[in-house]
Amino acid sequence: MPEKPNKLMPALYGGIIIGVISGIPVLNLLNCCCCAGVLLGGALAVFFYKNDLKEGMPPLTSGDSIELGALAGVIGAVVGSILTAGFMAALGNVSGETIMGILEGFRDQMPPGTLEQVEESIRESGFSILQLVMSLVIDTVFGLLGGLIGFAIFKPKPQMLNTQPPAIPPPQV
């Protein structure tokens, strides 16, 4: 029986997707919806791996999916942090300014001083090692969950052993 394909390339593809979604300003707001971009990258890593499986290879397992999702999350955290640092250096805090623009419309509904505190924290935020560590933890966990979601979607379908309907016994008189 042939061995399973290498998991690195599918995880790399999924990780790059996670990193791009997490690192590009404004697009990274997609992760505000339960880390949707990270979940998507983990699920797509499973999809890419399943496409590498050939006839006669062992089937996709939930363990494979967990490994793929977690590895994609780690790669995504590193790629996303590099992209975030690059965009912050080139453009400034675009996402923070977008959030401030949205919150500005709710100024009259917020308690006094709240908007100023949010603005100060956005101004002080930048790239840091703590941010990378947090991304590693969060992206790994949510990438793993995305891998499990991908397994639920892309798992091998059970094959019917008996394709004929069961015989109905003749009625007893």
N, C-alpha and C positions, 0 to 999 in steps of 0.2 A: 504494500500500500504506500503510495507517495506521501511524503511529509507535507505538512501545512506550509503555506507560503510565509515569508517573512512579514512581521507585523510593523516594521519600522516605516516603510513607505506609506501605507495607508494612514498610520498615525501621524506621519509628517504632513500629509495632505489635510487631514482633519485639524491638526494643530495650526497650520498656516491659515485655515479658514477662521479658527478661533482668534488667532492673533490679529488678522486683518479686521475682523468685526470689533475686537476689543481695542485696537490701536488707532483706528481712524476716527477723528473727531466727528461728532454728531451721530455717526453710524454706531459708535459705542453705546449710545443711549438705548439700543436694542437690548443690551444686557440688563437694563432696568426691569425688564419683564422676565423675572425669574431666571436670569442668566440665559436667555433664549439663544444667544449666539454661541455660547459655550456648549449648551445641550446639542445644538445643531451640528457643531464641529465633531463632537463625540459620536453622534449618530452617523454622520457621513464617513467617519473613519471605519465604522463597521460596514457600511455600504461598500466602500472601496475594497476592503478586505474580502468581503463576500464575493465580489467580482473577480478576485484573484483565485478563488477556490475552483479547482477543476474536478471533473468526474473522477471518482475513485479516491479522492482525498477525504480525510476525516471531516465531518460536518462542522459548521460553526457552532460554538458552545457559548454559554453565558460567561464562562471564564475568559474566553478569547475577547469577548465584547468588553468586559471590565478592563482587561489589560489595554485594549486599544483606546478606550475612552479616557482612561487615566493618563496614558502616554500622550495622547493628543492634547489633554489639558495641560500637561507640563510643557510641551512644546509651544502650545498656544500662549501660555503665560510669559514665556521668554520672548517669543516673537511680538506679542502685544506690548510688552514693556519696552522693547527696543523701538517699536513704531511710535508708542506714546512719547517716549523721550525725544525722538526725532521731530515729531509734530509740535511738541511743546517748545523745543528750541527754535523751530522755524516760524511757527505761527502764533505762539502763545497759547493760553488756555482757552481754546475755541469752545470746547464743551462747557466749561464753566461760564463763559459769557452767554452761551445759548440758554443754559439753565437760569441764569440771572434775568435774561430777557423774558423768559416764561414766567418766572416768579414775580417780576415787576407788575404784571397784570393783576396779581392777587395782593398787592401791597395793602389795600384797605381792609382785607379780610384777615390779615396776619396780626399777631400781637406786636406791640411796639418793640422795636429793636431786633426783631427776628431777621428781617431782611438784611440788616447791617451785619449781623453775626454770620449769616450765610455768605455774604459778599466777602467778609474778611477771611473766612476759611477757604473760599475759592481762590482768593488772591494769594494766600500762603501755600496752597497746594502746589506741588511740583513732583518731579520724579524722585523717588527715594528707594533705598534698599528695603525698607519696611513695606512699601507698596509692591515691590517684586515678590517678597515673601508671602504677602497676603494673596497676591494673584496666583502664586504657585499652589497655595492651599485651596483657594476657592475654585480655580479653574480645574484642578485635579479632581476635586469632589464632583463638580457639576459635569465635567467631561466624562467621568465614570458613570454618572446617571444618564448622560446622553448615550453612552455606549450600551447601557441596558435598554434604553428606549429603542435604540437601533436594533438590538437583538430581538426585541419584541416585534419590531416591524419586519426585519429581514431574515428571521430565523427560518431554517428549512421547514417546509410544510410536511406534515406526516403523510406518508403514502398509504393508500388503502391497500390492505393485503388481499381482500376479497372484493373483486369488482362486480360480482353478480349479487343481486339481491337474494336474501335467504329464501329457501324454498318454503312454501306454505303447505303444511300437511293437509291431506284431504279430510273433509269433515267426517266425523264418526256418526253413524246412524244407529 
